[in-house]
Amino acid sequence: QVQLVESGGGLVQVGGSLRLSCAASGRTFSSYAMGSMAWFRQAPGKEREFVAGITWSGGSTRYADSVKGRFTISRDNAKNTVYLYMHVLKPEDTAVYYCTADSVLRATIETQWATYDYWGQGTQVTVSS
């Protein structure tokens, strides 16, 4: 089992930055080669969508087109933490952001939410204009 806890959300103005953190406990990063970690988001009335993902080793990342060039995902296996650095935030980035983990090692970072086994409770990000 893996427990994920997100933090770092909040209210920010257009063009601002935030850093989200996802702390994992249970089956820790360094002791077991798991699948990818990812961030998804869900805005009111919209489907949950993939934002960014990173492999267990941290060697590969993948981003949604809507955040490419503005967001950066990274991980620190020694701290059992995944980060999402968000810059040049836009009102359309407003959503609840979820951290998630795939328990299966795969050849690619999956973008379908149903692939992922473990989810955090989410953290709200609101971008005001």
DRENRO-15166 format. One line per 2 residues: number of its first residue (from 0); their letters; for each residue z, x, y of N, C-alpha, C, CB. Coordinates in Angstrom, 3 decimals. Glycine has a CB too. Layout:
NUM	A	Z X Y Z X Y Z X Y Z X Y ~ ...
//
This chain:
0	QV	0.000 0.831 -1.200 0.000 0.000 0.000 0.000 0.862 1.246 1.206 -0.938 0.008 ~ -0.623 0.354 2.268 -0.672 1.039 3.561 -0.280 0.033 4.642 -2.102 1.646 3.839
2	QL	0.605 0.448 5.506 0.972 -0.379 6.652 0.403 0.261 7.913 2.524 -0.544 6.758 ~ -0.199 -0.555 8.747 -0.834 -0.082 9.979 -0.224 -0.783 11.178 -2.360 -0.316 9.940
4	VE	0.129 -0.002 12.190 0.720 -0.562 13.408 -0.025 -0.015 14.612 2.238 -0.233 13.504 ~ -0.648 -0.929 15.358 -1.387 -0.534 16.552 -0.485 -0.538 17.780 -2.581 -1.463 16.773
6	SG	-0.847 0.280 18.750 -0.162 0.283 20.038 -1.126 0.799 21.095 1.134 1.151 19.991 ~ -0.755 0.601 22.357 -1.544 1.149 23.448 -2.389 0.148 24.199 -2.412 2.192 22.932
8	GG	-2.416 -1.087 23.740 -3.190 -2.088 24.465 -2.534 -2.445 25.786 -3.364 -3.337 23.619 ~ -3.253 -3.229 26.585 -2.699 -3.641 27.866 -3.766 -4.159 28.796 -1.970 -2.498 28.514
10	LV	-3.391 -4.266 30.052 -4.286 -4.758 31.095 -4.806 -3.570 31.897 -3.562 -5.780 32.023 ~ -6.113 -3.511 32.066 -6.727 -2.402 32.800 -7.877 -2.952 33.645 -7.235 -1.285 31.821
12	QV	-8.156 -2.285 34.734 -9.252 -2.721 35.587 -10.589 -2.214 35.059 -9.035 -2.240 37.021 ~ -11.631 -2.862 35.491 -12.979 -2.439 35.123 -13.164 -0.959 35.488 -14.053 -3.325 35.833
14	GG	-13.730 -0.215 34.547 -13.956 1.205 34.754 -12.806 2.080 34.328 -14.249 1.455 36.168 ~ -11.707 1.453 33.954 -10.528 2.217 33.559 -10.584 2.688 32.114 -9.292 1.391 33.767
16	SL	-9.480 3.292 31.690 -9.397 3.866 30.348 -8.102 3.444 29.668 -9.492 5.401 30.407 ~ -8.156 3.426 28.348 -6.977 3.183 27.528 -7.096 4.010 26.260 -6.816 1.669 27.197
18	RL	-5.953 4.313 25.680 -5.940 4.934 24.371 -5.146 4.057 23.423 -5.350 6.358 24.434 ~ -5.795 3.639 22.352 -5.117 2.894 21.306 -4.710 3.846 20.189 -6.017 1.761 20.762
20	SC	-3.564 3.574 19.607 -3.081 4.368 18.485 -2.841 3.452 17.297 -1.787 5.137 18.859 ~ -3.035 4.001 16.115 -2.776 3.265 14.888 -1.967 4.171 13.971 -4.107 2.797 14.202
22	AA	-0.716 3.843 13.792 0.173 4.633 12.952 0.194 4.050 11.553 1.596 4.684 13.544 ~ -0.040 4.897 10.575 -0.073 4.454 9.185 1.166 4.916 8.446 -1.326 4.971 8.484
24	SG	1.637 4.084 7.564 2.743 4.449 6.694 2.429 3.936 5.298 4.098 3.877 7.218 ~ 3.221 4.388 4.347 2.950 4.045 2.968 2.175 5.165 2.329 2.187 2.722 2.861
26	RT	0.982 4.859 1.864 0.125 5.885 1.273 -0.500 6.677 2.413 -0.978 5.254 0.344 ~ 0.048 7.824 2.733 -0.309 8.554 3.936 -1.646 9.274 3.793 0.777 9.545 4.279
28	FS	-2.186 9.597 4.945 -3.504 10.187 5.007 -3.593 11.483 4.210 -3.884 10.437 6.437 ~ -2.637 12.326 4.382 -2.775 13.684 3.853 -2.519 13.763 2.362 -1.836 14.611 4.567
30	SY	-1.880 12.777 1.813 -1.514 12.857 0.409 -2.515 12.158 -0.500 -0.151 12.268 0.205 ~ -3.445 11.449 0.082 -4.385 10.692 -0.734 -5.685 10.501 0.021 -3.792 9.332 -1.138
32	AM	-6.755 10.855 -0.638 -8.055 10.735 0.026 -8.506 9.290 -0.024 -9.112 11.660 -0.632 ~ -8.296 8.602 1.060 -8.719 7.208 1.148 -10.095 7.122 1.768 -7.716 6.382 1.960
34	GS	-10.533 5.932 1.923 -11.803 5.682 2.578 -11.662 5.781 4.085 -12.344 4.317 2.189 ~ -12.587 5.187 4.759 -12.640 5.278 6.208 -11.548 4.451 6.876 -13.994 4.834 6.702
36	MA	-11.266 4.836 8.115 -10.436 4.032 9.001 -11.365 3.498 10.094 -9.226 4.873 9.608 ~ -11.037 2.355 10.616 -11.919 1.778 11.631 -11.131 0.915 12.600 -13.031 0.953 10.974
38	WF	-11.767 0.661 13.726 -11.274 -0.305 14.696 -12.275 -1.453 14.770 -11.059 0.353 16.101 ~ -11.746 -2.637 14.714 -12.516 -3.854 14.957 -11.899 -4.555 16.158 -12.533 -4.792 13.693
40	RQ	-12.636 -5.502 16.703 -12.081 -6.306 17.790 -12.562 -7.745 17.665 -12.475 -5.721 19.165 ~ -11.772 -8.628 18.233 -12.121 -10.046 18.198 -11.745 -10.687 19.521 -11.416 -10.767 17.021
42	AP	-12.744 -11.222 20.185 -12.543 -11.947 21.432 -12.425 -13.440 21.115 -13.712 -11.676 22.436 ~ -11.797 -14.207 21.991 -11.648 -15.651 21.752 -12.994 -16.327 21.511 -10.945 -16.315 22.937
44	GK	-13.072 -17.081 20.426 -14.288 -17.818 20.116 -15.398 -16.991 19.510 -14.787 -18.455 21.329 ~ -15.122 -15.724 19.247 -16.150 -14.840 18.686 -15.699 -14.282 17.351 -16.471 -13.692 19.655
46	ER	-16.671 -13.791 16.586 -16.355 -13.200 15.297 -15.774 -11.800 15.483 -17.604 -13.150 14.407 ~ -15.016 -11.373 14.483 -14.483 -10.020 14.494 -15.651 -9.050 14.352 -13.430 -9.812 13.353
48	EF	-15.661 -8.025 15.199 -16.783 -7.091 15.171 -16.320 -5.651 15.054 -17.632 -7.254 16.412 ~ -17.147 -4.859 14.415 -16.884 -3.440 14.247 -17.003 -2.740 15.589 -17.847 -2.819 13.222
50	VA	-16.090 -1.815 15.844 -16.114 -1.030 17.071 -16.415 0.435 16.771 -14.779 -1.157 17.813 ~ -15.600 1.025 15.885 -15.765 2.445 15.570 -15.075 2.733 14.249 -15.193 3.350 16.704
52	GI	-15.590 3.742 13.535 -14.988 4.126 12.271 -15.028 5.634 12.104 -15.698 3.441 11.106 ~ -14.167 6.133 11.224 -14.076 7.567 10.986 -13.742 7.792 9.529 -13.019 8.228 11.905
54	TW	-14.340 8.814 8.929 -14.076 9.106 7.528 -12.696 9.724 7.345 -15.145 10.035 6.971 ~ -12.258 9.798 6.097 -10.937 10.349 5.800 -10.797 11.773 6.327 -10.678 10.322 4.297
56	SG	-11.833 12.564 6.186 -11.786 13.953 6.639 -11.905 14.074 8.157 -12.890 14.750 5.977 ~ -12.406 13.003 8.782 -12.646 13.080 10.221 -13.979 13.704 10.558 -11.553 13.856 10.882
58	GS	-14.755 14.054 9.534 -16.007 14.743 9.777 -17.138 13.862 10.251 -16.421 15.426 8.561 ~ -17.017 12.573 10.006 -18.077 11.645 10.414 -17.490 10.459 11.150 -18.880 11.164 9.197
60	TR	-18.226 10.009 12.143 -17.829 8.828 12.905 -19.024 7.901 13.047 -17.271 9.223 14.298 ~ -18.712 6.660 13.388 -19.760 5.671 13.594 -19.283 4.718 14.677 -20.103 4.904 12.267
62	YA	-20.199 4.308 15.546 -19.850 3.448 16.663 -20.804 2.266 16.775 -19.848 4.243 17.957 ~ -20.265 1.172 17.257 -21.121 0.048 17.633 -21.937 0.461 18.855 -20.275 -1.245 17.928
64	DS	-23.135 -0.052 18.953 -24.003 0.297 20.085 -23.347 -0.054 21.424 -25.354 -0.425 19.959 ~ -22.563 -1.108 21.421 -21.968 -1.582 22.669 -20.911 -0.637 23.230 -21.359 -2.936 22.456
66	VK	-20.389 0.273 22.401 -19.338 1.176 22.876 -19.751 2.641 22.803 -18.075 0.967 22.069 ~ -20.912 2.905 22.271 -21.373 4.280 22.109 -21.432 4.978 23.457 -22.748 4.316 21.428
68	GR	-20.860 6.158 23.516 -20.841 6.910 24.760 -19.633 6.624 25.632 -22.074 6.625 25.527 ~ -18.914 5.549 25.326 -17.727 5.190 26.119 -16.433 5.316 25.312 -17.864 3.761 26.648
70	FT	-16.511 5.064 24.000 -15.334 5.108 23.134 -15.429 6.305 22.201 -15.193 3.798 22.324 ~ -14.278 6.839 21.848 -14.203 7.939 20.886 -13.088 7.660 19.898 -13.975 9.297 21.600
72	IS	-13.414 7.774 18.614 -12.400 7.603 17.568 -12.045 8.976 17.008 -12.908 6.649 16.430 ~ -10.769 9.179 16.735 -10.332 10.437 16.133 -9.133 10.151 15.246 -9.982 11.500 17.223
74	RD	-8.762 11.132 14.440 -7.603 10.950 13.575 -6.847 12.254 13.460 -8.023 10.446 12.185 ~ -5.550 12.128 13.273 -4.666 13.259 13.056 -3.937 12.981 11.751 -3.662 13.470 14.261
76	NA	-4.415 13.573 10.670 -3.818 13.284 9.369 -2.388 13.796 9.261 -4.658 13.891 8.271 ~ -2.065 14.821 10.007 -0.698 15.336 9.980 0.288 14.329 10.577 -0.617 16.665 10.741
78	KN	-0.205 13.517 11.498 0.623 12.496 12.137 0.353 11.105 11.582 0.392 12.501 13.630 ~ -0.544 11.021 10.608 -0.905 9.722 10.024 -1.319 8.720 11.087 0.260 9.161 9.222
80	TV	-2.126 9.178 12.009 -2.482 8.351 13.155 -3.980 8.430 13.444 -1.683 8.777 14.387 ~ -4.535 7.280 13.780 -5.917 7.181 14.241 -5.888 6.718 15.689 -6.758 6.202 13.345
82	YL	-6.771 7.274 16.485 -6.816 6.958 17.911 -8.168 6.355 18.290 -6.543 8.217 18.749 ~ -8.152 5.534 19.306 -9.392 5.050 19.906 -9.266 5.259 21.412 -9.667 3.530 19.549
84	YM	-10.052 6.191 21.914 -10.085 6.469 23.350 -11.182 5.612 23.958 -10.325 7.997 23.643 ~ -10.810 4.799 24.927 -11.762 3.862 25.531 -11.898 4.187 27.018 -11.301 2.376 25.325
86	HV	-13.124 4.429 27.444 -13.403 4.767 28.834 -14.446 3.818 29.400 -13.878 6.224 28.956 ~ -14.532 3.799 30.715 -15.497 2.959 31.433 -15.435 1.535 30.884 -16.944 3.533 31.307
88	LK	-14.235 1.008 30.820 -14.039 -0.309 30.219 -14.700 -1.409 31.032 -12.561 -0.601 30.069 ~ -15.210 -2.401 30.300 -15.919 -3.521 30.889 -15.194 -4.824 30.529 -17.396 -3.553 30.407
90	PE	-15.424 -5.882 31.277 -14.784 -7.162 30.936 -15.110 -7.611 29.513 -15.217 -8.243 31.921 ~ -16.296 -7.308 29.045 -16.681 -7.714 27.688 -15.973 -6.925 26.600 -18.163 -7.569 27.515
92	DT	-15.201 -5.919 26.972 -14.370 -5.196 26.005 -13.049 -5.919 25.755 -14.099 -3.770 26.497 ~ -12.778 -6.959 26.525 -11.544 -7.714 26.346 -11.522 -8.371 24.975 -11.391 -8.771 27.449
94	AV	-10.453 -8.089 24.223 -10.342 -8.596 22.855 -9.013 -8.133 22.269 -11.539 -8.114 21.972 ~ -8.710 -8.677 21.104 -7.636 -8.104 20.288 -8.266 -7.026 19.415 -6.906 -9.208 19.411
96	YY	-7.693 -5.848 19.453 -8.212 -4.717 18.690 -7.354 -4.505 17.448 -8.247 -3.434 19.559 ~ -8.053 -4.374 16.318 -7.381 -4.216 15.034 -7.735 -2.866 14.411 -7.761 -5.366 14.080
98	CT	-6.724 -2.254 13.852 -6.909 -1.038 13.064 -7.010 -1.454 11.598 -5.730 -0.011 13.293 ~ -7.869 -0.775 10.863 -8.051 -1.153 9.476 -8.372 0.061 8.623 -9.149 -2.193 9.349
100	AD	-8.121 -0.058 7.327 -8.357 1.049 6.400 -9.063 0.551 5.147 -7.033 1.736 6.026 ~ -9.978 1.341 4.699 -10.718 1.071 3.457 -10.097 1.934 2.363 -12.271 1.373 3.617
102	SV	-9.694 1.334 1.277 -9.033 2.090 0.217 -10.020 2.808 -0.685 -8.170 1.173 -0.610 ~ -11.294 2.558 -0.492 -12.324 3.117 -1.372 -13.117 4.186 -0.628 -13.270 2.004 -1.890
104	LR	-13.280 5.330 -1.266 -14.151 6.358 -0.714 -15.598 5.919 -0.884 -13.902 7.731 -1.397 ~ -16.318 5.867 0.226 -17.719 5.432 0.189 -18.603 6.474 0.855 -17.890 4.058 0.883
106	AT	-19.887 6.334 0.618 -20.832 7.290 1.199 -21.004 7.065 2.695 -22.184 7.189 0.501 ~ -20.732 5.850 3.153 -20.921 5.548 4.565 -19.691 4.839 5.123 -22.179 4.686 4.772
108	IE	-19.606 4.783 6.436 -18.568 4.018 7.119 -19.082 2.588 7.253 -18.210 4.643 8.530 ~ -18.394 1.686 6.622 -18.853 0.303 6.588 -18.531 -0.425 7.893 -18.220 -0.431 5.410
110	TQ	-19.383 -1.361 8.248 -19.178 -2.122 9.484 -18.803 -3.575 9.230 -20.423 -2.069 10.331 ~ -18.752 -3.981 7.973 -18.378 -5.354 7.632 -16.876 -5.447 7.447 -19.108 -5.826 6.356
112	WA	-16.225 -6.351 8.152 -14.767 -6.412 8.121 -14.232 -6.702 6.728 -14.274 -7.463 9.083 ~ -15.005 -7.421 5.900 -14.520 -7.786 4.569 -14.384 -6.581 3.641 -15.449 -8.802 3.945
114	TY	-14.973 -5.471 4.027 -14.886 -4.254 3.216 -13.492 -3.662 3.242 -15.888 -3.222 3.700 ~ -12.799 -3.876 4.331 -11.536 -3.186 4.577 -10.352 -3.946 3.983 -11.329 -2.991 6.074
116	DY	-9.417 -3.143 3.436 -8.315 -3.732 2.671 -7.033 -3.933 3.470 -8.018 -2.874 1.494 ~ -6.776 -3.034 4.395 -5.505 -3.049 5.110 -5.761 -3.244 6.601 -4.714 -1.741 4.858
118	WG	-4.922 -4.086 7.220 -5.098 -4.431 8.622 -3.775 -4.366 9.371 -5.709 -5.818 8.753 ~ -3.849 -3.934 10.619 -2.688 -4.026 11.490 -2.616 -5.408 12.103 -2.737 -2.953 12.584
120	QG	-1.611 -5.591 12.944 -1.381 -6.913 13.537 -2.231 -7.138 14.789 0.095 -7.081 13.881 ~ -2.807 -6.080 15.305 -3.675 -6.186 16.474 -2.948 -5.884 17.772 -4.276 -7.562 16.545
122	TQ	-3.700 -5.413 18.747 -3.164 -5.165 20.073 -4.163 -5.675 21.107 -2.864 -3.653 20.281 ~ -3.651 -6.365 22.118 -4.517 -7.000 23.100 -4.976 -6.006 24.156 -3.802 -8.168 23.759
124	VT	-6.266 -6.007 24.422 -6.845 -5.244 25.517 -7.524 -6.224 26.457 -7.851 -4.163 24.998 ~ -7.108 -6.196 27.719 -7.688 -7.082 28.714 -8.231 -6.243 29.861 -6.646 -8.111 29.224
126	VS	-9.509 -6.424 30.147 -10.158 -5.695 31.227 -10.437 -6.681 32.353 -11.475 -4.999 30.741 ~ -9.821 -6.443 33.478 -9.946 -7.385 34.595 -10.926 -6.870 35.633 -8.583 -7.636 35.243
128	S	-11.636 -7.804 36.224 -12.584 -7.444 37.271 -12.027 -7.826 38.642 -13.946 -8.130 37.030
//
